[in-house]
Amino acid sequence: MLRLAANLSFLYQELAFAERFAAAAADGFEGVEFLFPYAHEPEDLRSLLHEHQLQQVLFNAPPGNWEAGERGLACLPGRESEFREGVMEALRWARALQCPRVHVMAGCVPEGLSRKEAQARYVSNLQWAAQQAAATGVTLLMEPINTVDMPGYFLNRQDHAHALLEAIGRPQVKLQLDLYHAHIMEGDGAPHIRQWLPTGRVEHFQIAGVPGRHEPVQGELNGASLLHLIDEVAATCGWRGWVGCEYRPAAGAVPGGTRSGLGWAQPWLIRNESPGAA
């Protein structure tokens, strides 16, 4: 059975970051993910995970200058040294948090750089990163991201991602299949689940509703139906992983806003320990 992870960069926005761990555990989550850990002390995050019996399942490697619009360095020629430093930092954090997965963002293709050049650099950088990850047991993830939310992003489609996995040729690199991004770029996520999950290349899922990136209960994407399908296909191929809830609660950053929208997820929130969390 799949497990849901609360994305603490998106959920429980009414709470300070450190308080979101307790809220997620109280709502039944067993795992958490977030964008970046680097503004915090590893000992503090490790303590929060231990206190609330949560598993850190995913975070992103350093993306370059996020405030300036950079969204990863992997496809950018001339940034290899910074890319490598970021990968090594991410692997140190993964060890500290006992996190088995790190998403390595591809980056946006700058004007004047051909996609052929960007792809060659991306493949080379991921091959190097995979060698470093091999000694740690960490799996590196690539994620196709839609061109509406992130114009210019190098990697946008599932078939391109799988072709890149072939070119990289390292078992330490797998796919993060975000059903929100896939739906915007390619439509219904069900065929992607049926086609790609049995390949063994899909390590992690994420989900959000379309449109709006709220709970996957209204609009074009039926989250509960897709989760049932993941469970069904997983039973045939032995996959047992996590689905990250990377959405913005429709209720907004108000007390109880995240909890009020979790009805769709109840079959997979098996802890449900405390009715008193914000």
N, C-alpha and C positions, 0 to 999 in steps of 0.2 A: 504494500500500500504506500502510495506517495505521502510525503510529509510537507506541510506548509511552513514556510519561513516568513517572518515579518520583516519587511524592509524598513528599518528604523530611520532611514533618510526620508521616507515618504509617509509612514504611518505615525500616529500619536503626535502630531505636530503641536498640539497644545501643551505638551510636556517638554521639560528640559531633556536633552539627549540621554543623560544618565538615568532618567526616570522611565524612559521608554522600555527598558529591559524588563522591569517589573510588570508593566502594563501588558507587554506581549506575553509573558509567562502566565499572567492571570487570565488572559483571554484564550489560553490553550495552545499557544505556539510552543514548539520544542526547539526551534531554530530561529536564528536571526541573520540578516544580511544588512549591509549598508554600503554607501558609495565608497567612503574613504575613512580609515581609522587614524590618519596621521596627525590630526590636531589634538589627539588625546594621548595619555600615557598608557603603554601596553599593560602595565600592572593594574591600572584602574579598570580597563575593559575586561581583562581576565578575571578580576574580582567580581564584576557584575555578572559575567557569564556563569561563574561558579555559584554565586549566591542564588541566582534564579534558575539554575539547572538548565541552562540554554546552551545550544551548540552554535558556534559561529560557522556558517556554511559558505559564506562568500563575501568578498569585498573586491574593490578595484585596485589595480596597481596605480602608482602616481601617473596622472594624465598629462603632465606638462603644466602650463600656466592656465588653469581652469578659468580664472577670472578674466583672462584675455581671450577666452574662447577656444583654447586648445582642448581637444577631446581625445588625447592619446598621442603617442609618438611613434608607434610601431611602423607606420608606412612612410615616415618622413626621413629622407636622406639628409645627412649632416647632423642628425640628432642622436646618433648611435650611442655616444658616451652617456648622455642623459638617460636614454632608454635603458641602458644596462644598469645604471645606478638605481633607477626606479624599480626594475625587476628584482634586484638584490634586496632593496629595502622592503619590497612587498613580501619576499620570501622570508625575511627576518620576522616580519609581522605575522605571517602565516604560522610560523613556528611558535611565536609567543602566544597566539590565540588558538592554537591547535585547529586552524582552519584549513581544510583540504583543497580549497579552490580559490583561485585568483583570476579575475577577469582582466585581461590585458587589452585596453582600448586601442583600436586601430589608428584613430586620428582622422582629421579632415584633410582632404587632398588640396594643397594650396594651388592658387592660380599659377600656371606655367609648368606644373609637374604633371607628366603624363601618368595615366593609370598603370601603364606597363612598368614605369619606373617605380611607382608607389608599391605595386604588387611585388616586385623583385625585392625591395627593401623590407616589406612586411614579412615575406617568407623567410628571408635571411635572419631577421631579428627574432622571429618566433622559433626558428631552429636553434638559435643561440640560447634563447630563454628556456627552451625545453631541456637543453643539456643541464642548465643550472637547476631546474626544477626536479630533474630525475633523482638527484641526491637527497631531496627533501620529502619526496612522496606527494608533493603538491601537484594538482592538475591545473593547467593554465587554460582559460576559456577565451574563445572569440565569440562575439555577438553581433549579428546583423542588426543595424539600427535604421529606422525609417528616415527618409530624406525630408519629411515634413518637420519633425522635431529637431533633427540635426542635419541641416543642409550641408552637402559636401562630404559627409562621412564616407570613408572608403568602402565599408562593407555593409551591404543593404539586403542581400537576398540569401536564402538558404542554400540554393544550389551553388552559388559562388563560395559560400563558406565551406561546403563539403569538398569542392574542388581545391580550395586552399589547404584543407586538411590533408588531402592526397599529396599536394606539392610539398607541404612541410614534412610529412612522413614521420612524425614523432608521436608515440602513444601518450605522451604527457600533455598534448594539446587536444582539446575537445570543444564541443559546441555548447553555448548557452542559447537556448531557443526561447526567445521572448515572444509570446503569442500576440502581444499587443503590437509590437513592431512588425511581426510577420503578417498580421491581418491587414495593417495599413498598406504594406508593400505588395502583398500577394493574395489577400483574401482569406477565406475560411482556414482556420488553423488545423482542422481535423485531418486533411490530407497530409499535412506536414508531420503530424504525430504518427500517422500510419506509415508514412514513407521513411522517416528518418530515425525514429526511436529504435527500431530493430537493428539499425546498422551498428549500434554500440558507440557511436560518435557523440550522441547527445548526453551530456553530463548533467545539465541543469535546465530547468524551465523558469520563466517568469510570466506573470499574467497581470493584465489590467483591462478595463473596459474600453471599447471603441464606440463612439468618440468620447473624448473628455478625460481619459485616463483615470476614471473613477473605478468603483467596484465593478467587477465583470458580471453585472446582473441585468443591465439594460443596454439597449442599442444593438450593435451588430455582433458582439462577442458574448456567447453564453459560457461563462466560466465554469459553472458546475458540470455542464455537459462535457466540456473539454477535459476537466479533471477526471471524470468517470472514464473517458476514452483513454487517457494516459494510463489509468489503473488497468484497464482492459488490455491494452497493448503491452504494458509492462509485465503483465502476468505471463505473456507468451515469450518474452525475451530476457527475463530476469532483471530488468531495471528496477532499482529501488532508490529513488533519489528525492530531491527537494524541488518544490515549486515556490519561488519567491513572490510574495505579494507586493509588487512594486507599483502601487497606485496611490492616488490622492483621494482620501475619503470625501465623498460628495457632501457630507455634512460640514466639512471644513475643520479648521483648527479650533474646535470647541470641545469642552469636557464630554467624554463619551462618544465623540464623533467617529472614531475608528470602530469601537465596539458596536455601535448602532448599525453599522453596515456589514457585519460579519456573518449574517444569517446564511448566505450562500456557501460559506466555508465550514459550517459546523460539522459535517460528516468527517472532515479531516483534522479538526481541532480536538484532539483526543484527551487533552489534559483538563481543560475547563475547571480549574481548581478554585477560583475565587470570584464571587460576584461583585467584589468591591473595587476593582481597578478602574482607573479613569478611562 
